Amino acid sequence: MSEQAAPKKILLVDDEPTLREPLAEYLTGQGFDVIDVESAALARSYFMRGHADLVLLDIMMPGEDGLSLTRHLAETRKTPVILLTARGEAMDRIIGLEMGADDYIVKPFEPRELVARIRTVLRRAAHASTGMAPTEASYHFDGWKLDPLKRRLNDPSGNLVPISTAEFRMLRAFLDHPREVLDRDRLLDMVQGREAHLFDRAVDNQVSRLRGKIEKDRRNPQLILTVRGGGYQLAADVTRTASEVR
């Protein structure tokens, strides 16, 4: 009989005990080995004597902030990091990703979505450590690039554009079916998840938010077109290239 794999060890760093403690309990219930600390200083101290397979890291904390610790971990340990942030500004998330974070999630979040993201990042880290390259390919359209493994969207100038899980699913649905008219029912089937609700207006709202990310003028869209009586259409050609794993 083969030995059961040891649970993945997660270091949770957040100064809010009302979030940190119940989240640690939830993740433990999901099969993870969780260590929770309240500051970047305690996280650094922990790494002097132990290790973690992944770090969940709040950006805004007293003392050293999460961005500084993210850079330290990227430079010294290559430990995967998922940022937890309550800020509405996109700039913090962009800076965090540029400093080496693997993903981010905005508070308040659905714990099940966080678990899904944790498992995705851990799988990606395992592929990288063994030299096994995932088979998913990046999408290229009208100068834009979407890396589905890292869930990273870059504009034609190469700038990182943060997108939510719902926006990611919606964009990928269009990229998998370029120049094809997709009605609302079909889009709901393809993007169905916790963020999607079973009514047409949810699709319209998600398309509007996505247009806000990739259109020069969302009121005069050139990429995601509205087809009267039909639904929506991505008016761009799409090519695929192998995703890079770092």
N, C-alpha and C positions, 0 to 999 in steps of 0.2 A: 504493500500500500504506500503510495507516495505521500510525502509530508504536505500538510496544508500550508499554503503560502502565508507568510506573516502579514498581518494587516499593515496597510500603508500608514506611515506616521505623518501627521499633519500638525504643524505649529500654527496656532491661531493667535494673532497679535492684534489686540483691540483694547482701548482704554475704557470702553463702556461695558461694565459688568452685566447690564441688563440685556445686551446683545451677545456678549462673549460666552457667558455661562450656559444659557439655553442652547446656543448654537453648538457649543462643544458637546453638550449632552446629545443633541440631535445627530451630529456627525458620528459620535461613538455608537449610537444606535444603528447607523448605516454601515458599520463594520470598520471604521477607521480608528486608529490609535491617535488620540488627540491630546496635545499639550497646549494649554492656553496661558498666555502671559499678557500683561497690560501695557507694556511699553517696548520700544525698540531696544532700549538698554538691556532689558531682561531677555529679549530675543537674542541679542549678541552674546550675552552671558550663557544662554542655553547652548548656543552653537559652539562654545568653547569646550563643552563636555559631551555633546550629543549631536544627533543629526535629525533631519526631517526629509521626507520625500517631497513635501510641498508646503509652502507657506501661504496662509491666508492673512493678508496684511491690510490694516486700516491706513488710509493715507493721512488723515488729520488726527494727530496725537500730541499731547504735551511733550516737550523735549524734542528729541529727534523724530522727524516725521517719517511716514512710510516711504516717501520717494527716495530719501537718503538711504534708508535701509535696503530698498530695492536695488539701488545702484551697488551697494556694498555686496549684497548677495550675488548679483550678476557677475561681479568682478572676482569674487573670492571662492564661491561655492557652486555656481551654476544651478542652484536649487530653484525649481519652478516656483513662481509667485503669481498668485491671483490677488489683485487689489480689491479692497472693499472701500467704497467711497460714497458719502452722502452728498457730495458736491454736484451741482447741476452743470458747472462749466465743463466743457469738453477738454480744455487745455490740460487739466491735471491728469486726465486719463491718457491723453496723447504723450505727455511727458513721461508718465509711468511706463507706458509701452516702449518708448524710446530708450528708457533706462534699463530695460531688460525684463519687465513684467510680461508674463505669458498671457494674461487675460485680466479682465476687470468685471465687476458687477456692482451696480448702483443700489444703495440702500434706499428704501426697504426692498428686499428681494425675496423671492420664493425659495425656501430652502432646497426643494427638489431640483430647481434649476441650478443652484449652486453645486449640488452633488453631481449633476450631469456635467457641469463644466470642470469640476475637479477630476472626474474620471477621464474626460477628454484630454486634459493637460497631462495627467499621469501616463496615459497611453502614448501620447506624443513624446514624452520624456523617455519612455521605455524604448520606443522605436529609435530615438536618437542615440541612446546609450548602446544599443546592440548593432547600430549601423543599418537597421532595417528601414527602408524608406517607405512611408505610406504611399498608396497608389493614387490618392486623390490629386487632381490637377487644379491649378489656378485658372480662373476665368479672366479673360481680357476682352474688354468691350469699349469702343469709342475712347481709347486712351486710359480707361480705368482698369484696375486689377483687384480681384477678390480672391484671397487665399482662404479656401474653406476649412483647412486644417487649423489655421490660427485665427480664423474669423476676422481677418484684417482686410479693410478696404482702403485702397490708395487711389487718390485722384490722378489726373493726367500729369500733374507736376511731381507726383511721388509722395505727396503729403498724406498722412494717415487720417482717415475720416472715421471716427467711432460710430458704430451702429449697434442697435439693440438686437437681442435674439430674434424678436419679431421681424425687424427690418432685414436681418440676415436671411431668415427663411423666405421672406417675400422676394428679396432680390435673387436668391438662388433659384426660386421657382421660375422667374423670368429668364434667367441665364440658361437654365436647362431647356427652355422652349423659346429661343429667340425668334422674333418676327411671327410668332404664333399668337392668335387671339385667344386669350384665356378668360373665360367667364368667371363670375364671382364664386360659383359653386366649386368649380375646379380649383381655383386658387385656395379656397377654404380647405379643400381636401389635401392640398400640397403643403400648406403652412400650418395645419391644425396643430395646436399645442396649447399650453396654458395661457398664452397671451391672446389667442384667437377666440372669438366668441361667435356663436352660430347665428349671425345675421349679417346681411350684406353691408351694412354701414361700417362694420369692423374692417372689411377689406378696403373700402374707400378711405378710411382713416389711415390704415397702414400704408396704402399706396401714396397718400398725401405726405406722410412723414418721410417715406423713402424718397419721394421727389425732392423734398427739402434737402436731402443729402447729396443727390447726384445731378440734379437739374440746375442750370444757371438761373432759371426763373421758373419756379414751380407753377406759376400761373400760365406759363406758356411752355409746357413741357415738350422736349424734343426727343427724349429717350423712352419714357414710358407714356404711351399715347392712350387716350380714352377712345374706345371704339363704340360708337353709339349703338345701343341695343345688343352689344356683344361682350363687352368687358374691357380688358386692357391688353396692350401689346408692347413688347420691347422692340423698339425700332432701331436695332443695332445688330451687327454681326458679332458673334462670340467665338473666340478661339480658346484652346486649352493648352497649358504647359505644365510640366511636372512641378509640384509644390516643393519648395526648399524646406528642409528640416534643419533647424539649428539647435 
